[in-house]
Amino acid sequence: MVHKLRDLVQNFWLFTKDDAWTFVAPNTIFGLSSALAGRVFCNHSQSWQDTLLRAPLVVLFNWATLLIFDLANQRLPESVREDALNKPWRPVPSGRMSSEAVRMTMLACIPLVLILGNMLGAGPQCNGIIILTWLYNDLGGGDQNWALRNLIIAVAFGLFNVGSLRVAVGAGSEELELSYHGKMWTVMISAVIFTTMHVQDLKDQLGDKSRGRHTAPLILGDHYARYTIAIPVAVWSVIMSVYWNMRQWSLVLILLGSYISWRCLMLRNKEEDRKTWQFWAAWTAVLYILPTIFS
């Protein structure tokens, strides 16, 4: 029994570990930072001690909802073929679990995650993420058109972020109302995701091609796709600096964005593309903490 439980926990980690830096870490930072910004973002304020005490719950919300997405995504036959090329250590291509076992696990986990989301005060956001998971995976929304794929992910990020804020503020979150800045910031972050998320596709072109996925690098070509990432990253770095009136700190954010843009254009191999994607994830996390610092 203990051995099976240990294997299950390890499999859950293997399902989610490659996406944790893209979803769990930044979205958790968004929720905590927005909660710490207090009434700049919503009609609720609390001490930083209370916010940090709820950090594990914010992580749990993001990880649990991500797990459902990854279970749905990695059980599909085309995903198994892709992962055999790009991520052979994942549970299905490595032989740790069968696709049928993943399906059965997902059937058991979805009700539990929905219950968890409602208990944490983020029921509507959790429900929306499950629906988007269905659209993205089972209905092929993540495969047929790279812009549609980015749009689904951008909307999902909005739900993850608002849900993270609701979990972070805790009691009374059912009456939580976002302020103008809260709504604007959530939309702006989703716009950042929509225009730059395909940076993660640069490193996965071999596997994506094998499953016929229509990602930006494969449809636009690797050369032009890189410009559709590099330019928005640089532009958004400037826009965010102006929006939050960062003044002397603007240079730091702009230099970071410029470095990511330079990497995207100049360092063109799978290993460097993976590092560029990691820098991009760090850049989004920096964006998420701006309200706390400059509000």
MARMIPA-918142 format. One record per residue (C-alpha): residue number from 1; x negated, y, z negated; residue in three letters. Coordinates in pm, 1 decimal, decimal comma. Layout:
! residues N
SITE    i        px        py        pz   aa
SITE  NUM         X         Y         Z  ALA
...
***
This chain:
! residues 295
SITE    i        px        py        pz   aa
SITE    1       0,0       0,0       0,0  MET
SITE    2    -275,5     244,4     -95,6  VAL
SITE    3    -468,1     149,6     218,9  HIS
SITE    4    -162,7     216,3     439,7  LYS
SITE    5     -98,5     550,0     269,7  LEU
SITE    6    -461,2     651,2     318,7  ARG
SITE    7    -441,7     558,8     687,9  ASP
SITE    8    -120,6     758,5     727,9  LEU
SITE    9    -273,8    1069,9     570,3  VAL
SITE   10    -583,6    1033,6     788,2  GLN
SITE   11    -370,3     991,9    1099,4  ASN
SITE   12    -166,4    1299,7    1011,9  PHE
SITE   13    -490,3    1495,6     982,4  TRP
SITE   14    -618,6    1363,5    1316,0  LEU
SITE   15    -292,5    1463,7    1483,0  PHE
SITE   16    -318,8    1823,2    1362,0  THR
SITE   17    -686,3    1902,9    1303,3  LYS
SITE   18    -754,6    2039,9    1653,0  ASP
SITE   19    -455,0    2277,5    1633,3  ASP
SITE   20    -493,5    2380,4    1270,2  ALA
SITE   21    -729,2    2667,8    1354,1  TRP
SITE   22    -487,4    2794,4    1619,7  THR
SITE   23    -164,5    2766,9    1421,2  PHE
SITE   24    -200,3    2694,2    1051,1  VAL
SITE   25    -487,2    2928,4     959,9  ALA
SITE   26    -380,1    3243,4    1154,4  PRO
SITE   27      -9,3    3205,9    1074,0  ASN
SITE   28     -84,1    3156,3     705,8  THR
SITE   29    -296,1    3471,5     711,6  ILE
SITE   30     -11,7    3657,2     885,9  PHE
SITE   31     239,4    3554,7     619,4  GLY
SITE   32      15,8    3640,5     325,3  LEU
SITE   33    -108,0    3967,3     476,6  SER
SITE   34     243,9    4079,8     562,8  SER
SITE   35     363,2    3994,2     212,1  ALA
SITE   36      72,7    4189,2      60,8  LEU
SITE   37     162,3    4487,1     281,4  ALA
SITE   38     492,0    4491,1      91,7  GLY
SITE   39     752,6    4746,9     191,5  ARG
SITE   40     554,9    4853,4     496,5  VAL
SITE   41     673,6    4524,9     644,6  PHE
SITE   42     993,2    4428,8     464,0  CYS
SITE   43    1238,1    4512,8     184,8  ASN
SITE   44    1044,2    4304,8     -65,0  HIS
SITE   45     729,4    4367,9    -264,0  SER
SITE   46     539,4    4159,9    -515,9  GLN
SITE   47     201,1    4146,2    -682,4  SER
SITE   48     -97,6    4005,3    -498,6  TRP
SITE   49    -124,0    3737,9    -768,6  GLN
SITE   50     228,2    3611,9    -692,5  ASP
SITE   51     155,0    3616,7    -319,6  THR
SITE   52    -166,1    3416,7    -353,9  LEU
SITE   53       6,3    3163,6    -579,7  LEU
SITE   54     243,9    3092,9    -292,2  ARG
SITE   55     -39,4    3047,3     -40,6  ALA
SITE   56     -33,4    2663,0     -66,0  PRO
SITE   57     337,4    2666,7      21,1  LEU
SITE   58     268,6    2884,6     326,0  VAL
SITE   59      -0,3    2640,7     437,3  VAL
SITE   60     238,5    2348,6     380,3  LEU
SITE   61     513,6    2512,6     588,2  PHE
SITE   62     279,7    2577,5     879,9  ASN
SITE   63     112,7    2237,2     867,1  TRP
SITE   64     439,5    2042,6     836,6  ALA
SITE   65     601,3    2217,3    1132,9  THR
SITE   66     280,9    2180,6    1335,1  LEU
SITE   67     279,9    1808,3    1255,3  LEU
SITE   68     621,8    1767,6    1418,2  ILE
SITE   69     498,3    1945,7    1729,8  PHE
SITE   70     183,7    1733,2    1750,9  ASP
SITE   71     371,1    1408,0    1693,1  LEU
SITE   72     611,0    1495,8    1974,4  ALA
SITE   73     330,3    1605,2    2203,9  ASN
SITE   74      76,5    1328,2    2149,9  GLN
SITE   75     317,7    1033,6    2181,4  ARG
SITE   76     399,0    1103,3    2549,3  LEU
SITE   77     225,6     879,7    2809,2  PRO
SITE   78      81,3    1174,6    3000,3  GLU
SITE   79     -51,4    1320,4    2675,2  SER
SITE   80    -220,7     991,2    2590,5  VAL
SITE   81    -395,9     994,5    2929,0  ARG
SITE   82    -504,3    1353,9    2875,7  GLU
SITE   83    -628,6    1290,6    2521,9  ASP
SITE   84    -825,7     987,8    2639,6  ALA
SITE   85   -1036,5    1237,1    2838,5  LEU
SITE   86   -1030,9    1547,1    2615,9  ASN
SITE   87    -971,0    1419,3    2260,7  LYS
SITE   88   -1026,8    1041,0    2242,1  PRO
SITE   89   -1047,7    1052,7    1860,5  TRP
SITE   90    -674,1    1124,5    1825,9  ARG
SITE   91    -465,0     840,3    1675,8  PRO
SITE   92    -298,8     711,2    1994,8  VAL
SITE   93    -590,8     702,5    2243,1  PRO
SITE   94    -822,0     570,7    1969,3  SER
SITE   95    -581,4     283,3    1901,3  GLY
SITE   96    -503,4     382,3    1541,4  ARG
SITE   97    -131,5     415,4    1625,1  MET
SITE   98      93,6     319,0    1915,1  SER
SITE   99     323,5     568,0    2088,5  SER
SITE  100     621,7     376,9    1948,0  GLU
SITE  101     483,8     404,8    1595,4  ALA
SITE  102     440,9     779,1    1647,1  VAL
SITE  103     801,9     805,1    1766,3  ARG
SITE  104     928,7     623,5    1458,3  MET
SITE  105     711,8     841,4    1234,7  THR
SITE  106     852,6    1152,9    1398,8  MET
SITE  107    1210,5    1032,1    1343,3  LEU
SITE  108    1133,1     999,7     972,7  ALA
SITE  109     943,2    1329,8     946,1  CYS
SITE  110    1183,8    1566,4    1124,4  ILE
SITE  111    1459,6    1551,0     857,2  PRO
SITE  112    1199,5    1586,0     581,7  LEU
SITE  113    1042,5    1892,1     745,6  VAL
SITE  114    1384,4    2051,5     804,9  LEU
SITE  115    1469,8    1999,8     437,6  ILE
SITE  116    1131,1    2144,5     337,6  LEU
SITE  117    1180,9    2450,7     558,1  GLY
SITE  118    1518,7    2522,8     401,6  ASN
SITE  119    1386,1    2470,4      49,0  MET
SITE  120    1106,9    2720,5     117,8  LEU
SITE  121    1348,5    2981,9     252,6  GLY
SITE  122    1245,3    2947,5     619,1  ALA
SITE  123    1525,1    2723,1     745,3  GLY
SITE  124    1618,3    2920,2    1060,9  PRO
SITE  125    1253,3    2951,2    1164,7  GLN
SITE  126    1191,3    2580,3    1103,4  CYS
SITE  127    1500,7    2490,6    1310,0  ASN
SITE  128    1383,3    2713,7    1593,1  GLY
SITE  129    1036,2    2557,6    1596,5  ILE
SITE  130    1190,0    2209,2    1625,7  ILE
SITE  131    1401,7    2324,2    1922,1  ILE
SITE  132    1099,3    2480,2    2093,0  LEU
SITE  133     905,6    2158,4    2031,4  THR
SITE  134    1176,7    1971,8    2225,9  TRP
SITE  135    1169,1    2228,3    2508,9  LEU
SITE  136     789,9    2222,7    2529,2  TYR
SITE  137     735,7    1846,7    2515,2  ASN
SITE  138    1036,6    1634,9    2608,4  ASP
SITE  139    1176,2    1882,1    2864,2  LEU
SITE  140     833,2    1955,3    3011,4  GLY
SITE  141     830,8    2328,6    2938,6  GLY
SITE  142     462,3    2307,0    2855,9  GLY
SITE  143     365,2    2143,0    3185,4  ASP
SITE  144     545,7    2298,8    3481,1  GLN
SITE  145     455,2    2667,5    3459,7  ASN
SITE  146     170,2    2825,6    3265,3  TRP
SITE  147     360,5    3151,7    3204,7  ALA
SITE  148     662,7    2961,7    3068,3  LEU
SITE  149     425,7    2759,3    2852,5  ARG
SITE  150     274,3    3076,2    2709,3  ASN
SITE  151     622,3    3221,1    2652,4  LEU
SITE  152     739,7    2917,8    2454,1  ILE
SITE  153     423,4    2928,3    2243,9  ILE
SITE  154     458,3    3304,9    2190,4  ALA
SITE  155     815,9    3266,5    2064,7  VAL
SITE  156     701,9    2978,4    1844,3  ALA
SITE  157     429,8    3198,4    1696,1  PHE
SITE  158     692,9    3459,0    1614,0  GLY
SITE  159     894,1    3195,4    1427,1  LEU
SITE  160     584,5    3059,0    1253,1  PHE
SITE  161     486,3    3411,1    1146,3  ASN
SITE  162     827,0    3523,3    1020,4  VAL
SITE  163     869,2    3187,6     847,1  GLY
SITE  164     528,7    3229,0     683,0  SER
SITE  165     629,7    3571,7     553,3  LEU
SITE  166     955,8    3436,0     414,3  ARG
SITE  167     770,6    3156,8     233,5  VAL
SITE  168     506,7    3400,2     106,2  ALA
SITE  169     759,4    3635,4     -55,8  VAL
SITE  170     939,9    3347,2    -224,2  GLY
SITE  171    1244,0    3424,7    -436,2  ALA
SITE  172    1508,2    3634,5    -264,9  GLY
SITE  173    1371,2    3561,6      81,9  SER
SITE  174    1722,4    3477,4     203,4  GLU
SITE  175    1791,0    3852,6     189,2  GLU
SITE  176    1457,6    3941,1     348,4  LEU
SITE  177    1479,1    4215,1     609,7  GLU
SITE  178    1187,0    4323,1     823,4  LEU
SITE  179    1110,4    4693,4     848,3  SER
SITE  180    1048,3    4868,9    1178,8  TYR
SITE  181     674,2    4804,9    1141,3  HIS
SITE  182     743,5    4443,5    1048,4  GLY
SITE  183     951,5    4386,2    1360,9  LYS
SITE  184     709,5    4574,7    1584,6  MET
SITE  185     406,3    4387,3    1448,8  TRP
SITE  186     573,1    4049,1    1492,4  THR
SITE  187     660,8    4132,9    1854,1  VAL
SITE  188     312,7    4270,1    1923,1  MET
SITE  189     144,9    3956,1    1790,3  ILE
SITE  190     372,0    3737,9    2004,3  SER
SITE  191     278,1    3957,3    2302,3  ALA
SITE  192     -90,6    3897,8    2222,6  VAL
SITE  193     -26,2    3523,7    2219,9  ILE
SITE  194     171,6    3535,6    2545,3  PHE
SITE  195    -104,5    3720,2    2731,2  THR
SITE  196    -409,4    3536,9    2591,7  THR
SITE  197    -303,7    3191,8    2466,2  MET
SITE  198    -425,9    3015,7    2780,4  HIS
SITE  199    -781,0    3064,4    2654,3  VAL
SITE  200    -733,4    2719,3    2500,6  GLN
SITE  201    -678,9    2571,3    2849,5  ASP
SITE  202   -1029,2    2657,3    2969,1  LEU
SITE  203   -1182,4    2373,4    2767,9  LYS
SITE  204    -915,9    2115,5    2862,9  ASP
SITE  205    -911,0    2140,6    3242,5  GLN
SITE  206   -1017,5    1780,4    3308,9  LEU
SITE  207    -741,9    1628,0    3097,1  GLY
SITE  208    -480,5    1879,7    3211,8  ASP
SITE  209    -556,7    1799,1    3574,6  LYS
SITE  210    -519,4    1426,8    3507,7  SER
SITE  211    -160,6    1475,0    3383,1  ARG
SITE  212     -61,7    1729,7    3646,7  GLY
SITE  213     -15,6    2013,6    3400,0  ARG
SITE  214      12,8    2354,3    3566,2  HIS
SITE  215    -218,1    2556,2    3342,4  THR
SITE  216    -358,4    2896,2    3435,4  ALA
SITE  217    -713,0    2771,6    3516,7  PRO
SITE  218    -572,2    2502,3    3746,8  LEU
SITE  219    -310,5    2721,1    3919,6  ILE
SITE  220    -494,6    3053,9    3939,7  LEU
SITE  221    -840,3    2900,5    3958,4  GLY
SITE  222   -1099,2    2903,5    3682,3  ASP
SITE  223   -1254,3    3233,8    3795,5  HIS
SITE  224    -937,1    3442,1    3806,7  TYR
SITE  225    -783,2    3277,6    3499,7  ALA
SITE  226   -1077,1    3397,9    3292,4  ARG
SITE  227   -1003,1    3758,0    3387,7  TYR
SITE  228    -638,7    3713,4    3281,3  THR
SITE  229    -774,1    3636,4    2934,7  ILE
SITE  230   -1075,5    3866,9    2909,7  ALA
SITE  231    -892,6    4185,2    3010,9  ILE
SITE  232    -593,2    4144,5    2773,2  PRO
SITE  233    -821,8    4058,9    2478,7  VAL
SITE  234   -1019,5    4378,6    2534,8  ALA
SITE  235    -706,4    4590,0    2587,9  VAL
SITE  236    -526,0    4453,5    2283,7  TRP
SITE  237    -830,4    4525,2    2065,8  SER
SITE  238    -800,8    4892,4    2160,9  VAL
SITE  239    -420,5    4901,2    2122,4  ILE
SITE  240    -434,5    4748,1    1774,7  MET
SITE  241    -704,8    4991,8    1668,6  SER
SITE  242    -487,7    5284,3    1776,7  VAL
SITE  243    -167,4    5142,0    1627,2  TYR
SITE  244    -319,9    5106,1    1281,5  TRP
SITE  245    -530,3    5423,4    1306,5  ASN
SITE  246    -844,1    5231,5    1211,0  MET
SITE  247   -1087,4    5514,4    1294,1  ARG
SITE  248   -1437,3    5403,9    1190,9  GLN
SITE  249   -1334,9    5036,2    1181,4  TRP
SITE  250   -1204,5    5043,3    1537,8  SER
SITE  251   -1551,9    4975,9    1672,5  LEU
SITE  252   -1570,8    4644,7    1483,2  VAL
SITE  253   -1247,8    4512,3    1632,2  LEU
SITE  254   -1328,1    4641,4    1980,4  ILE
SITE  255   -1675,9    4486,5    1972,0  LEU
SITE  256   -1532,3    4151,4    1862,5  LEU
SITE  257   -1275,5    4160,4    2141,1  GLY
SITE  258   -1541,8    4263,0    2391,2  SER
SITE  259   -1765,8    3976,1    2282,1  TYR
SITE  260   -1484,2    3724,9    2336,6  ILE
SITE  261   -1415,0    3876,4    2678,4  SER
SITE  262   -1784,7    3854,1    2767,7  TRP
SITE  263   -1800,3    3491,0    2656,0  ARG
SITE  264   -1492,3    3408,0    2857,1  CYS
SITE  265   -1643,4    3551,4    3176,0  LEU
SITE  266   -2009,5    3459,2    3136,5  MET
SITE  267   -2027,2    3127,5    2946,2  LEU
SITE  268   -1851,7    2870,7    3162,1  ARG
SITE  269   -1879,1    2513,2    3040,5  ASN
SITE  270   -1662,0    2293,4    2822,2  LYS
SITE  271   -1864,8    2334,6    2503,5  GLU
SITE  272   -1891,5    2713,1    2536,1  GLU
SITE  273   -1521,7    2735,6    2627,0  ASP
SITE  274   -1440,6    2553,3    2303,5  ARG
SITE  275   -1650,0    2805,8    2108,3  LYS
SITE  276   -1478,7    3093,3    2291,6  THR
SITE  277   -1143,3    2949,7    2190,6  TRP
SITE  278   -1261,7    2933,4    1828,1  GLN
SITE  279   -1374,8    3296,5    1842,0  PHE
SITE  280   -1034,6    3384,8    1988,4  TRP
SITE  281    -862,0    3212,9    1693,3  ALA
SITE  282   -1083,1    3412,9    1454,9  ALA
SITE  283    -996,7    3732,4    1646,4  TRP
SITE  284    -623,1    3667,4    1601,0  THR
SITE  285    -682,8    3610,7    1229,6  ALA
SITE  286    -857,6    3949,3    1211,5  VAL
SITE  287    -555,4    4107,9    1379,9  LEU
SITE  288    -327,1    3948,9    1122,7  TYR
SITE  289    -501,5    4109,3     825,5  ILE
SITE  290    -491,1    4463,2     967,8  LEU
SITE  291    -157,4    4554,2     798,2  PRO
SITE  292    -299,2    4475,0     455,1  THR
SITE  293    -612,7    4679,4     509,7  ILE
SITE  294    -475,2    4983,2     688,5  PHE
SITE  295    -109,5    5009,4     585,9  SER
***
